[in-house]
Amino acid sequence: MTHNIPVLSAIMIGMLCYQVAGAANDLDTDTLDVSDFAEWQQRSFSGNTDYTVMTDEDRADVVTAETEGQASAFYRQGRIDLEATPCLTWRWRVGATAPASLDERSKAGDDFAARVYVVKRGGLAFWRTKTINYVWSASQPVGQRWPNAYAGDNALMWSLNSGNQQAGSWVTHSRDIQQDWQRAFSESIDHLDGIAIMTDGDDSNSTLSAAYADLQFSARQNDGSCTGRG
């Protein structure tokens, strides 16, 4: 992503700072459906990815994303109570990944057909803002984690899908955000401050497309697990 400040600092300054503190920004529920995309906004980093909200054959709201070398995020801000709803579930589908020859650990290769990321802001110390970026990688193995090339250790990349074998098909993931955060940053977390999706191709001038649907936070199951965890 070819901008002058790290992705997360930009998000912190431009998107995820609360304008007014209070209940209006509190998204806490027993089951939090964040797929009401009318509540989402777009933030440009290098042109605008084309995000379109539509209804699919299952009558579910879907966001399609297409980029021809642009990079922008589609996001929703607000406090998400992870003590009540630590499980994030979604499904995504890509047309194809960026070229597998890209070094996704470098700034020149920091392009992904699909990513879902969760953000915990650092308060006035915006440089302490942290995020996990779950990505559909072109070449990194499933389960691989690495620091973002722009934001460093504060933004952890996490490969959930790799390559084009499942391209064109819906893939569902469910993650325990509290557990993943502990693994990523060795710290406990009780809430998030926002969630975003992004399809970006600006660093490699790639043409990429994806679709996202059924983003939802929920409580753990009786056995302590997140259903269908990826």
PyMOL commands that set and color helices and strands:
alter all, ss='L'
color gray80, all
select helices_A, chain A and resi 7-16+23-25+37-39+107-109+126-128+177-185
alter helices_A, ss='H'
color red, helices_A
select strands_A, chain A and resi 31-33+41-46+50-55+61-68+71-81+87-94+112-120+130-137+145-148+152-162+171-176+191-200+207-218
alter strands_A, ss='S'
color yellow, strands_A
deselect
rebuild
show_as cartoon
